[in-house]
Amino acid sequence: MLLAIDAGNTNLVFALVAGDGEIRARWRIATDPRRTADQYAVWLHQLLELEGYGRGDVSGVIIGTVVPRALHNLQVLSEKYFKQQPMIAGQGVAAWPIRLDVDEPHNVGADRALNSIAAHAKYAGDLIVIDFGTATTFDVVDGDGAYKGGIIAPGINLSLDALVTAAAKLPRIAIEAPEANMSVIGRTTQSQMLSGIYWGYVAMLEGLTDRVKAEIGRPTTVIATGGLATLFQQHTGVFDAIEPDLTVRGLALLHQRSLSAA
């Protein structure tokens, strides 16, 4: 099986992907570039056993990262504990199989390219991929699978952290979907904050998506991914589909294509 590793700014995801593309197991840990290969190995070994697998079940490793400092220890993990030379998404044999049609293609984040690969493989035509992570990103993919650019906005947790940090009297609140009958006009500090964060984000999602669709000028499918996608699905019709494992599926597809091309 393939061990796909997605190292994001906030979380690092390990996933076991079978040859048929089915994700058999996935685990998440906070991203910390100081974490050593040995620490990863102890943690992963226990989780593999809980799922009924062992290190010998891993026959390939691919790493996608937007945190350069985390890469070395993940490579050591692969080589030392899984006896595999890992593929690095976007490099060498795992170079991007899609055209990055932007002014600075070398600056496109691995997660955004991987999301584009996976989305184009499953959906036809023009696409907007919205990824809810540390930042909320909008990626535009044309009908030929080329990455055309996008938008980067502060993630909802980042926005809330900034608000609470900068305003001494504002409390930290949980981000949750408002109740169906809840007024947008809050009557307590907490309800006003929730309304501003949640409905403000919904307005951003809908407004930016409408503007991008108008620029594309053709029918466009909107795909959401990331942990908070389902939180907004309840109160907006902006998403045509939610794909929670889009980045991992992009890693698996890239690994498969790279093996076929080798």
N, C-alpha and C positions, 0 to 999 in steps of 0.2 A: 504494500500500500504506500501511497504518497503521504509524506508529512508536509503539509503546506503551512508556512509561517507568515503571518501578516503582522508586521510591526508598525503600529500606528503611534501617534504622538501621545495618546492617553493609555491605550491598551494594546497588548500583544496577544494575538490569537493563534493557537496551534490547532490544526484540524487534520484528522486522518481521512484520506479520500481513497475509496476503492477504485479498481480499474474501470468500473462502469460509471464513475463519476459521483457515486453516492457518498455523502459525507457520513462516515460511521461514528465519529466522535469529534467534539470540539471543546477546547478549554481556553480560558481567558485569564490573563494576569496583567497587572499594572506594568506599563512600560518603565523600565529603569535601566539606562545604559550601563550602570555600574554592576548589574547582575551578571555573575560569571557563568560560563558554560557548565561548571559543576553544579551550581545552584539550579539552573534550568533542568539539568539531568535528574537530580534527586526528585524534584517536583513532578517532572513528566513521567518518570519511572512509576511513581505511585499511581498517577492518574491512568496510565496505560493498563496497569494491572487491574484497577477497579473496573475498567471496561472490557477486561478479558484479553488484552493484547500484551505483547512484549516488544522490546527493541528490535528483535529479529523480524517482526512483521513489517518493518519500514524498509522499503526497497528503493526509495527515492526521496529527496528533500528539495523543496524550492522555497526561497525566501524573497518576500517583497517588503521593502522597508522605506519609510520616509524619515527614519531616525538613523543617520549614518553611523553614529557612535554605537548603536546597538548591533551593527552587522557583524563585527569581528567575533564576538562571543557566540553568536548564533551559528556562524561558520564552524567555530571550534566544536560546538555542541554536535553539529552534524557529522563532522569528521571523526571526533574522538568517541562519541557514544553510539552513533548509528552507522559508522563506517561508510558514510556516503559523502561524495563530493557534491555540495549543494549547487543547484542552479540559482543565480541571482537575477530576479526579474529585471529586465531592461538591459542586461549586460551579457556579453559573450554569446553563447549558444542560445540564451534566452532573451535575445534582443527583441524589441517590440515588433510583432507581426502586423501592426497597424500603422497607418501614416499619422504622425503628429503634426497636423497642419496648423501650427501656431508660430509666432515669431521667435519663441525661445523653447524649442522642443526639449532641450536638455534639462529644463527646469520643471517639466511636468511630473508631478508626484506619481510614484509607482502605483499607489492605490487608485488614482484617477485613470491611469492607463489600463489597469487590470479591470476596473469596473466597466470601462468602455469595451474591452474585449469580451467580457462575459455578457454584457447587455446586448451587443450586436449579434452574438452567437445565438441568442434566444429570441430576439425581437427584430422584426423587419422595419425598414424605413428609418426616418429621422427620430432621434431619441434625445431626451433630457434625463440625465441620471442625477438624482439629488441624494447626496450622502451626508447623513447626520453623524458627524464625528466631533473632534476638537473644534474644527471649523465645519461650517455647513457649506458644501460645495455643489455647484450646478455644473454638470459637464454635458457638452453638446456633441453628439455623434451623428454623422450623416449616414445616408442609406448604404454607402459603400464601406462603412466601418471606420472612417477616418475621424480622429479626434479634432474638433474644430475650435475648441476653447471653452470658456465657461465663466463662472463667477465664484469668488471666495468671500464668504461672510462669516462673522464670528459665530461659533457654535452656541447653542442655547445655554449650556452650562457655563461657558466662558462669559457670556453676557450677564448671567445672573451673578457669577462670582465678582465681576467688575462692579456691578451695581451695589452689592452688599459691602464690598471692600471700600468703595468710595463714599458711601452714605452711612454715617455712624449709627443712626437710629433705625436703620432697616434690618429686619431679622432675616436669617437664612430660611428659605422655604423649600419644600419639595416641589419639583416640577411634575405636574399631573394635569390630565385633561379636566377641564371644568365640567361640572354636572350639566346635563342637558338644559335645565331650567335656570341655570345660574346667570344672573345679570352681568353684562360686560362692565357696568358701572359698579365698582367695588365699594363696600361700605365699611371695610376694615382695612388696615394697612396690608395685611397678608392677602386679602382678596384683591386689592388693587394691584399688588405686585404680581399675583398670579395672572390677572387679566392682562396686564401690560406685557409680561413675558410671553404668555401663551398666545393671546390673540394678536399681539404684535408680530409674533413669529408666523402665525397663520397668514396675516396680511402680507408679510414679506414673501412667503412661499408663493402665494397666489399672484401677487403683483409681479414678482420677478419672472415667474413661469409665463405669465401672459405676455410680458415684454419679449422674452426669448422666443416664444411661439410666433409673435408678430414679426420678429426679424427673420425667422426661418421661412415663414410664409407657406409652409406645407403642413399636412397632418403630421402630428408629432406625438409619440408615446412617452409618457412621463413615468419613470421607474424610481422608486425610493429604496434606499438601503441604509443600514446603520440602526443602532439600537433604539433610537427615538422615533423611527418612522411610524410605527403603529400608534404612537401617542397622538399624532396629528391626524391620522386617518379617520378618526371618529368625527372630526369637525370640519373637514375639507374634502372636496372631491377632486383635488388637484392631481392625485396619484392614479395612474392606470394600473399599476402593479407594485407590489412590495416584494423585494428579493433580499432577505436578511443576510444571505451568504454570498453576495455578489463578488466581493473581493477574493474570497477563498476559491470560488468557482473560476474566477479569472486566473488565479495561480495554477489551478489544475489544468485548465485549457492550455495555458502557456507551456506548462511542463510537457503535456502530451504533444503539442505541435513542435516543440523543440526536439523531443526524442525522434519524431517522425522525420524532421529535417536533417538530423545529424547523420 
